[in-house]
Amino acid sequence: MINLFKTRIGRLRIIAILEGISLLVLVFVAVPLKYAFNTPAMVKVMGPVHGSLFLLFLFNTLSVGVEQQWKFKEITWKVLLACMIPFGTFYIDRKILSKI
């Protein structure tokens, strides 16, 4: 895990995992708390956290794509699409980013 911090792709993988985890917490913990128990505090915290991680993932994907000279039609669009699909960052980490 420490090796992931040493490369830009490794950091992108970490951001992808964090973004996916933040969505899991938001969807399966914060939103049910908000609607089942009328406690919106966690949504107010996790919403911006997830949004920030999402944007960080987008910007880092583009940055790494340019730096690594990824062909847009082969890799970049798949990584960008994965973050638009719920929990797609876990899939893209396993199928593409871990092999680069």
QUIFEN-V934435 format. One record per residue. N is the residue number from 1. RES is the residue in one small letter. OMEGA is omega in whole degrees, -180 to 180 (NA if undefined). Layout:
((N;RES;OMEGA) (N;RES;OMEGA))
//
This chain:
((1;m;180) (2;i;-180) (3;n;-180) (4;l;-179) (5;f;-174) (6;k;-178) (7;t;179) (8;r;177) (9;i;177) (10;g;177) (11;r;176) (12;l;177) (13;r;179) (14;i;179) (15;i;179) (16;a;-180) (17;i;179) (18;l;179) (19;e;178) (20;g;178) (21;i;180) (22;s;177) (23;l;177) (24;l;180) (25;v;-179) (26;l;-174) (27;v;-172) (28;f;178) (29;v;-172) (30;a;-178) (31;v;175) (32;p;176) (33;l;-179) (34;k;-173) (35;y;-179) (36;a;-175) (37;f;179) (38;n;180) (39;t;-175) (40;p;-174) (41;a;-177) (42;m;176) (43;v;179) (44;k;178) (45;v;-173) (46;m;179) (47;g;178) (48;p;178) (49;v;180) (50;h;179) (51;g;179) (52;s;178) (53;l;177) (54;f;179) (55;l;178) (56;l;178) (57;f;179) (58;l;-178) (59;f;179) (60;n;176) (61;t;179) (62;l;180) (63;s;179) (64;v;178) (65;g;178) (66;v;-178) (67;e;-178) (68;q;-179) (69;q;175) (70;w;172) (71;k;-174) (72;f;-176) (73;k;-178) (74;e;-173) (75;i;-170) (76;t;-177) (77;w;179) (78;k;180) (79;v;179) (80;l;178) (81;l;-178) (82;a;-179) (83;c;176) (84;m;180) (85;i;-180) (86;p;179) (87;f;178) (88;g;180) (89;t;177) (90;f;-180) (91;y;-176) (92;i;176) (93;d;-177) (94;r;-172) (95;k;-175) (96;i;-171) (97;l;-179) (98;s;-177) (99;k;-178) (100;i;NA))
//
